[in-house]
Amino acid sequence: MRYFIIGDEDAVLGFGLVGVAGTAATSVAQAQEAFNAAMEQSDIGIIIITERVADLIRPQVDRFIFTRNFPLIVEIPDRQGPLPGKPGIREMVNQAIGIKL
């Protein structure tokens, strides 16, 4: 099982330094192409996508997240920080388990 990153050039470069393959995307067309290419590779188990790139193709990402459970899609902030209004991982865990960490 492999990881794959879709994001800005900095995110792809950073993950590439630790051996994670990926594609930089700055437009809707590039994001769609990278997402579709990653989905076609059966050995990819986790797709890491930056929040801003995921928002470019939000309907496609959400459709996949809510209908299939493999590969896992993980959204992360890019170097500009988290998007306003997006809950952080701590808030999501607190909500999921009902206990404040």
N, C-alpha and C positions, 0 to 999 in steps of 0.2 A: 504494500500500500504506500502510495506516494502523496506528498503534499503538493499543492499548486497555488501560486499567488497571482492575483489580478489586482493591479493598483497603479499608483503613480510610479514614476521611474525610481524614486528613492526607496519606496517599499520593495519593489522588485529587486533592486540592487542589494538592499539589506538582507532580504531573505535568500538571495542568491549566494551571498557570502557564507551561508551555512548549508548550502546544498539544495535549496528549494528552487525548483524551476518555476518560471512565471512569465507573464506578459504584461507590459505596460499598456495602459489604456487611458486616453484623454478625451475620447469622443464616444458617443453612443454606439456608432458602428464598430469601433475598436473593442469596446466593452462586450458587445454582443458576440462578436467573432471570437474573442478570447474565452468567453463563458461557454459558448457552444463547443469550441475545440476541447476545452477541459472536460466537458460532460461526455464527449465521445471516447475519452480515454478510460478504459475500464480499470486500469491500475491506480487511478487517482482516488484516494479515499477521503481527502479533506481539501476543500477549496477555500482558501483564505482570500477575502476580497475587501478592499478598503471601503469605508462607508460612502465616500463621495462617488466612487465608481459604481458601487451597488445602486446608489440613487439614480444614476444615469439609466439603468436598466431595471428599475425597481419592480415593474410588473412581472418581468421574466424571473427575477430572483425570487420574489414572493410566491409565484406560481409553483416553482420548484420546491421551495422550502415547505409549503403546505400540502404538497401532493406526494413527495418522495422523501425517503429518509437516508438515502445513500447516493452520492457522497455527502458528507457533512459540509455545510456551508457556514463559515465563520466570518462575521463582519468585524473589522478592526478599524480604529481611527487611523488616519494618515498623519503625516508630520505636522499638519496644521491643527491637530487635535480633534476631539470628538465633535460631531455635528450637534448644534443646539437642539435640545428636546429629546435627544437619544439617551435612554437610560444606560448607565454604566454597568459593568459586569456585577459589581457589588449590589446595586439596586435590583438587578434581575434575580440574583441569587436570593436576596432577602425576600423578594416577592414570591419566589418559587417555593421556598422552604418555610416561610413565615417566621423566620428568626433573624434578628439584626446581627450582622457580623461586625 
